[in-house]
Amino acid sequence: MAIESPTTSAYIQHHLQNLTFGQHPDGSWGIAHSAKAASEMGFWAIHLDTMAVSIALGVLFLWLFRMAAKKVSADTPSGLQNFVELMVEFVDGSVKETFHGKNKVIAPLALTIFVWVFLMNAMDLVPVDFLPVVANWVGVNVFGATDGHVYFKFVPTTDVNATLGMSLSVFALIIYYSIKVKGVSGFVGELTLQPFGKWMIPFNLLLEGVGLLAKPVSLALRLFGNLYAGELIFILIAVLPWGLQWALSVPWAIFHILIIVLQAFIFMMLTIVYLSMAHEEH
């Protein structure tokens, strides 16, 4: 365990709490040492564990693909090169089948989304106590924190702030390309004149506006909900007797691999679809 928890609920709550940095009610800045303290920090608090793990995995993704590109060989391709080529061909095929406009950004963006989200999802397969124990040891022995009060949630996609941040970035691209391709008048007209014409502009705006805003929300909550549920099941398995843990965690981990890949694929495909719609002229 990451901490000496007197109850099962305390153990679960500890694993679901992010390492939060922000402003305390007394005006000082620092790391929250409890879930209550984290909730009192307000809007400008930041989850250090989510940021650290997501950035580290992003750097890992760039390093692996750059290394494969530098050592590319047509005669004796390495396993890493074969894997990278497989990913590139898979994403490129998905973009060609789904995206009907002309934009050189879409394929690299789709590749980045798929691999990065997959890596973040894959952290759910790490034993639930491993990284929290490491983080607790570092916090106590390096930073002088109190034992049991160091939180570290190591699956970024189980943090709704991370999934919503990614989906808002996609939403910004949707708005940008909608205005770039259709113009301001065309974009406004799409929101106000469809589907019932100019005589029902308020209703059209309400209908199309809700549909537009639902895109980033659905992107964020779908990914967050599936990964959060998976993580919670792993945590619940971890509180069972040791023998039952192996009997349940191995089958669930094997099944969860499908969820990890599927959710990364869905996030990528919906991004491609939404950007394809943004490039369509009515």
C-alpha positions in Angstrom: 0.0 0.0 0.0 1.0 3.6 -0.5 -0.1 4.5 3.0 -1.1 2.8 6.3 -4.8 3.1 5.7 -7.1 2.2 8.6 -10.0 1.6 6.3 -10.7 0.5 2.8 -12.4 3.8 2.0 -9.3 5.8 3.1 -7.2 3.6 0.9 -9.4 4.2 -2.1 -9.7 7.9 -1.5 -5.9 8.2 -1.2 -5.5 6.6 -4.7 -8.1 8.8 -6.3 -6.6 12.0 -5.0 -4.3 14.1 -7.2 -1.1 15.8 -6.2 -2.5 19.3 -6.1 -0.5 22.5 -6.0 -2.3 25.8 -5.5 -3.2 28.7 -3.1 -4.4 27.8 0.4 -7.3 29.7 2.0 -4.7 31.6 4.1 -3.1 33.0 1.0 0.0 30.8 0.9 0.9 28.6 -2.0 1.9 24.9 -1.7 0.8 21.3 -2.1 -2.4 20.1 -0.6 -2.0 17.4 2.1 -5.6 16.2 2.0 -8.6 16.0 -0.3 -10.3 18.8 1.6 -7.3 21.0 1.3 -7.2 20.4 -2.4 -10.9 21.3 -2.8 -10.3 24.6 -1.0 -7.6 25.7 -3.5 -10.1 26.9 -6.1 -9.8 27.2 -9.8 -6.1 28.0 -10.2 -4.9 24.8 -8.6 -2.9 22.4 -10.8 -2.5 18.7 -10.6 1.2 18.1 -10.7 1.0 14.4 -11.2 -1.2 14.7 -14.2 1.1 17.3 -15.8 4.3 15.4 -15.0 3.1 12.0 -16.3 1.4 13.4 -19.4 4.5 15.5 -20.4 6.9 12.7 -19.7 4.8 10.3 -21.9 4.7 13.0 -24.6 8.5 13.3 -24.5 8.8 9.5 -24.6 6.5 9.4 -27.7 8.6 12.1 -29.5 11.9 10.4 -28.6 10.8 7.0 -29.7 9.5 8.2 -33.1 12.5 10.5 -33.6 14.9 7.6 -32.9 13.1 5.4 -35.3 13.2 8.1 -38.0 17.0 8.6 -37.5 17.8 4.9 -37.7 15.4 4.1 -40.6 16.6 1.4 -43.0 15.0 -0.1 -46.1 17.2 -3.2 -45.9 17.2 -4.2 -42.3 14.3 -2.4 -40.5 14.3 -2.7 -36.7 11.4 -3.7 -34.6 10.8 -0.1 -33.6 10.9 1.0 -37.2 8.3 -1.6 -38.1 6.1 -0.5 -35.2 6.3 3.2 -36.1 5.6 2.4 -39.8 2.6 0.4 -38.8 1.3 3.2 -36.6 1.8 5.8 -39.4 0.2 3.6 -42.1 -2.8 2.9 -39.8 -3.4 6.5 -38.9 -2.8 7.7 -42.5 -5.4 5.1 -43.7 -7.9 6.3 -41.1 -7.4 9.9 -42.1 -7.8 9.2 -45.8 -11.0 7.3 -45.2 -12.6 9.8 -42.9 -11.2 13.3 -43.7 -12.4 14.7 -47.0 -10.6 18.1 -47.0 -7.0 19.1 -47.7 -4.9 19.8 -44.7 -1.4 18.5 -43.9 -1.9 19.0 -40.1 -4.7 16.4 -39.7 -2.6 13.2 -40.1 0.3 14.3 -37.7 -2.3 15.5 -35.3 -4.2 12.2 -35.4 -1.0 10.2 -34.9 0.0 12.4 -31.9 -3.5 12.0 -30.4 -3.6 8.2 -30.8 -0.2 7.4 -29.5 -0.2 9.9 -26.7 -3.6 9.0 -25.4 -2.7 5.3 -25.7 0.4 5.8 -23.6 -1.5 7.7 -21.0 -4.2 5.1 -20.9 -1.6 2.3 -20.7 -0.5 3.7 -17.3 -3.6 2.1 -15.9 -1.9 -1.3 -16.3 0.9 -0.4 -13.8 0.1 -1.9 -10.4 -1.9 0.6 -8.4 0.5 0.8 -5.5 3.8 0.9 -7.3 4.1 4.6 -8.3 2.3 5.9 -5.2 4.8 4.1 -3.0 7.7 5.5 -5.0 6.1 9.0 -4.9 5.6 8.7 -1.1 9.2 7.6 -0.6 10.5 10.5 -2.6 8.2 13.0 -0.9 9.2 11.8 2.6 13.0 11.3 2.0 13.7 14.1 -0.5 11.2 16.8 0.3 10.5 16.1 4.0 6.8 15.4 3.5 4.7 13.6 6.1 4.5 9.9 5.5 1.1 9.0 4.0 0.3 12.5 2.9 1.9 12.3 -0.5 -0.6 11.8 -3.3 0.2 10.6 -6.8 -2.4 9.6 -9.4 -0.5 8.3 -12.3 -3.1 7.8 -15.0 -3.6 11.3 -16.7 -6.7 10.3 -18.5 -8.5 9.6 -15.2 -8.2 13.3 -14.5 -11.1 15.1 -16.2 -8.9 18.2 -16.3 -6.5 16.5 -18.7 -9.2 15.0 -21.0 -11.1 18.3 -21.0 -7.9 20.2 -21.8 -7.2 18.0 -24.8 -10.8 18.2 -26.0 -10.8 22.0 -25.7 -7.7 22.1 -27.9 -9.6 20.0 -30.5 -12.6 22.4 -30.1 -10.3 25.4 -30.7 -9.1 23.8 -34.0 -12.7 23.1 -35.0 -13.6 26.8 -34.6 -10.4 27.9 -36.3 -10.9 25.7 -39.4 -14.6 26.4 -39.6 -13.9 30.1 -39.8 -10.9 29.7 -42.1 -12.7 27.5 -44.6 -16.2 29.0 -44.5 -15.5 32.5 -43.4 -17.1 34.3 -40.4 -20.3 34.7 -42.3 -20.4 31.1 -43.4 -19.7 29.8 -39.9 -22.3 32.1 -38.3 -24.8 31.1 -41.1 -24.2 27.5 -40.4 -25.1 28.0 -36.7 -28.1 30.3 -37.4 -29.7 29.2 -40.7 -29.7 25.4 -40.3 -31.7 23.3 -40.3 -34.9 25.3 -40.5 -34.0 28.4 -42.4 -33.9 32.1 -41.6 -37.3 32.3 -40.0 -36.2 30.2 -37.0 -32.8 31.7 -36.3 -33.1 31.5 -32.5 -34.1 27.9 -32.5 -31.4 27.0 -35.1 -28.8 28.8 -33.0 -29.9 26.9 -29.9 -29.9 23.6 -31.7 -26.6 24.0 -33.5 -24.9 25.7 -30.5 -25.7 22.8 -28.2 -24.5 20.4 -30.9 -21.2 22.3 -31.3 -20.6 22.6 -27.5 -21.4 18.9 -27.0 -18.4 17.9 -29.1 -15.6 18.8 -26.6 -17.7 17.7 -23.7 -18.4 14.3 -25.2 -14.8 13.8 -26.2 -13.6 14.6 -22.6 -16.2 12.7 -20.6 -16.1 9.5 -22.8 -12.4 9.1 -22.3 -12.4 10.2 -18.7 -15.4 8.0 -17.7 -14.0 4.8 -19.2 -10.5 5.1 -17.8 -11.7 6.3 -14.4 -14.0 3.3 -14.1 -11.2 1.0 -15.1 -8.8 2.5 -12.6 -11.4 2.2 -9.8 -11.9 -1.5 -10.5 -8.1 -2.0 -10.3 -8.2 -0.2 -6.9 -11.1 -2.3 -5.6 -9.3 -5.5 -6.7 -6.2 -4.2 -4.7 -8.1 -4.2 -1.4 -9.1 -7.9 -1.8 -7.0 -10.7 -0.3 -3.7 -11.3 -2.1 -4.8 -14.6 -3.8 -8.0 -13.0 -5.2 -6.0 -10.0 -6.5 -4.2 -12.2 -9.0 -7.3 -14.2 -9.9 -9.2 -11.0 -10.8 -6.6 -8.5 -11.8 -5.0 -10.5 -14.6 -8.2 -11.2 -16.5 -9.3 -7.6 -16.0 -6.0 -6.3 -17.2 -6.2 -8.4 -20.3 -9.7 -7.1 -21.0 -8.6 -3.5 -20.1 -6.0 -3.6 -22.9 -8.9 -3.5 -25.3 -10.4 -0.5 -23.5 -7.1 1.3 -23.6 -6.6 0.9 -27.3 -10.3 1.5 -28.2 -10.6 4.8 -26.3 -7.4 6.1 -27.9 -8.8 5.1 -31.3 -12.2 6.7 -30.6 -10.7 10.0 -29.4 -8.6 10.1 -32.6 -11.4 9.2 -35.0 -13.9 11.7 -33.5 -11.2 14.4 -33.8 -10.8 13.5 -37.5 -14.6 13.5 -38.0 -15.1 16.8 -36.3 -12.3 18.5 -38.2 -13.6 17.0 -41.5 -17.0 18.5 -40.7 -15.3 21.9 -40.0 -13.7 21.8 -43.5 -17.1 21.1 -45.3 -18.7 24.0 -47.1 -22.5 24.1 -47.1 
